[in-house]
Amino acid sequence: MANLQSDFVGIKSPNPFWLASAPPTDKEYNVRRAFEAGWGGVVWKTLGMEGPPVVNVNGPRYGAIWGADRRLLGLNNIELITDRPLEVNLREMKAVKRDYPDRAMIASIMVPCEEEAWKAILPHVEDTGADGIELNFGCPHGMAERGMGSAVGQVPEYIEMVTRWCKMYTRMPVIVKLTPNITNVLYPAEAAKRGGADAVSLINTINSITSVNLDSFAPEPMIDGKGTHGGYCGPAVKPIALNMVAEIARNPATADMPISGIGGVTTWRDAAEFLALGAGNVQVCTAVMTYGFKIVQEMISGLSEYMDSKGMTSVDQLVRKAVPNVTDWNQLNLNYVAKAKIDQDACISCGRCFAACEDTSHQAIAMSEDRTFTVIDEECVACNLCVNVCPVEDCISMVPMDAGATDPRTGKVVDPSYANWTTHPNNPSATAAE
Amino acid sequence: MADNEFTPGIKAGRLEHSAYAAQFSDLHPPLDDHEALVAADRCYFCHDAPCITACPTDIDIPLFIRQIATGTPDAAAKTILSQNIMGGMCARVCPTEQLCEQACVREMAEGKPVLIGQLQRYATDHLQQQGIHPFTRAGATGKTVAVVGAGPAGLSCAHRLAMLGHDVVVYDARPKPGGLNEFGIAAYKTPNGYAQEEVDWLLQIGGIRIETGKALGKGSGAGLTLDQLKADHDAVFVGVGLGGVNALGAMGEEKDGVSDAVDFISTLRQSTDLTALPIGRDVVVIGGGMTAIDAAVQAKLLGALNVTLVYRRGRDRMNASPFEQDLAASKGVRIVNHAVPVAVHGNGAVREIEFEYVDGTMKGTGEMLRLAADQVFKAIGQTLQGDGLPDLDGRKIAVTGAGRTSVEGVWAGGDCASGGDDLTVTAVAEGRDAAMDIHSALMG
């Protein structure tokens, strides 16, 4: 069995699965249960400054979208940072860390954008024995209205400034949590790096309205007839998170900065994808809020089995494995030609590929009287839509054409060499091929 | 001591009185909201879906299932009912495992089709339980049409004609409308008076008058003739079903205790107190179709100790679907194949019935089987009855196109007409299509 031991910016944990700063990590009771279930680490629910804690709404704070059989696909929330007194959280953190010294415990922090506020809280956190801090520059609701959370995360200069304060006033590693509610994630990531961050974690939740109540004409979740945007998370946001992680991982200015991957991690496979795209570990929230802490057992066994099958003995060997293959569109090989192929033995004749191709794509699938569906190579551009809408896994595949064969669609011979848009004759700013 | 399942003879009240309701409750309890959503989510929304092709009434099944999945079951019901006005009954009695659900691509993929029949019932129940009738009549055409037979074919025809603006008179020999839905289908398939409920709901369209106690033919006292109907109306639709029953041709058939399965089913369906309905201890049903199964299963449900269904050919040749055969077996009915009745024994009343085993060519083998029997039900096919009918094709009224008969101005559909399976859903389709053809003919 592969060793899942994780070392993230010097913070050790028995596996790379941490619980993200969120309701599951709001108090000692939950965190102890999480550790008993096998979680490698937790990022404690975000702490605020000393004094009266924030208050939450007293009505629904979550909204959701569902797939078949009410499978939860996306969750949004309007919950704020911890609404328990700072000293209570600190006391509990200390107690838990004392009892679970092998697990990672990170303190998420959000205080006003003033040097004194950060300087004041850091020693208290350090005193708990926490392994590191995560700066919550991400929450898009509530706290942002008060100039914190994503209001800071959307201004690279603030990120850099606060990160620098933290590095100045604590010896603990500093992880900067990034908001996806920006135009280009590289600006905040680079700012974190300039400020001296040890790592970034992403993504925080996405501004969202999950649904509109068509009887009361208000967004959900609704509080006394009104709703507000909340932070969206869960399986639905994973593709957005993967892209942002990959962008940071392959950007020369940030490529060497460790990343804690967050966003819709639900299974070991999701985790493995984040790791391959450059995350050093992952953080999970919605999946445990849906299924409970026990899912970590599947994540551990699944990742371990996968790594064994690939001959990998440590998590490091998987991290960044896919990063070299993430590129810009203009680097894609335009000489590569594939055609869809339908496995007639696997086909159940539902005709969805036909409807999709005929109505919305290239009219490249033929349907016979007896409902046999075949690809018309003369029309097929290998767009993959048929594969995506087919309900049978592996029934339709994209088969590359051999070099030297003639593409019946274009009449051109498939060229074995690589050529991309930068050298393409149709590109007005093409440079001549060497 | 009260009678029980061991008491010989034909006796009522073999079961505890409290047991009857459960015995005859819904075969497939209705889906609740969540079950319906889960079932609907399994539909792939196939292109030019095979289930539609397999449905004799061409219901747009993927569309109505999507309408259920998106929380609009009443819209789903309208999709169903616009093609099949008796979609509620068909959802209960259609052999879906041989029609839409057999064609479902998930049947091919997993052996587990989408529950089309139960979803259809979910949608139609949802609408009908609110008392909503979603169709309205077109402007009056001033034409009148006679429909003979208030079964699925006749009512379907009448509804469509009424919708198109014609006035319709429906004649039926029985004291109430519904045909086989009311008199000929096992009780557990349509419990709680659904057949009459559906008729009442259907008639909300307006423009349809029902006249019971009227049949084609001179003998009935209230006899109708095609000539008179033609004279009184602008068109005639004949949907009289198959009123006669085939005879066994076995010695001793006239003995007490030997009767037609259709009469047993009809009596059972009209019974208001099943505890008072007598049934034999040893019941033998002869036949291999749906009527035979319905009789056998209900005999068992009434408390018969031994119920044997005997059919002259193999299981694969039985008209009852494998699902129905399995249902019978699960209720404790024994099915004997390749045996034909040769004699009914007993002094006045049947005591035993004797069969000879036959080979695949129906040739006697000389091997005999005697079954104890205090009640025998014959279910070996029904025949067309009536005088002065249009030309026949074999034993049914010959039709071409959408139910046109040899007589100008007379259409026919349902079990009495040639072509198509003898199914409720087929009758509904034929009635509807004849109505459209009548409309075209009348409106030129």
Chai-1 contact restraints between the chains, C-beta under 6 A:
chainA,res_idxA,chainB,res_idxB,connection_type,confidence,min_distance_angstrom,max_distance_angstrom,comment,restraint_id
A,A68,B,D41,contact,1.0,0.0,6.0,A-B,restraint_1
A,D69,B,V38,contact,1.0,0.0,6.0,A-B,restraint_2
A,I348,B,V105,contact,1.0,0.0,6.0,A-B,restraint_3
A,I348,B,M108,contact,1.0,0.0,6.0,A-B,restraint_4
A,I348,B,A109,contact,1.0,0.0,6.0,A-B,restraint_5
A,S349,B,V105,contact,1.0,0.0,6.0,A-B,restraint_6
A,C350,B,Y44,contact,1.0,0.0,6.0,A-B,restraint_7
A,C350,B,C46,contact,1.0,0.0,6.0,A-B,restraint_8
A,C350,B,V105,contact,1.0,0.0,6.0,A-B,restraint_9
A,G351,B,C46,contact,1.0,0.0,6.0,A-B,restraint_10
A,G351,B,H47,contact,1.0,0.0,6.0,A-B,restraint_11
A,G351,B,D48,contact,1.0,0.0,6.0,A-B,restraint_12
A,F354,B,H47,contact,1.0,0.0,6.0,A-B,restraint_13
A,A355,B,H47,contact,1.0,0.0,6.0,A-B,restraint_14
A,P391,B,Y44,contact,1.0,0.0,6.0,A-B,restraint_15
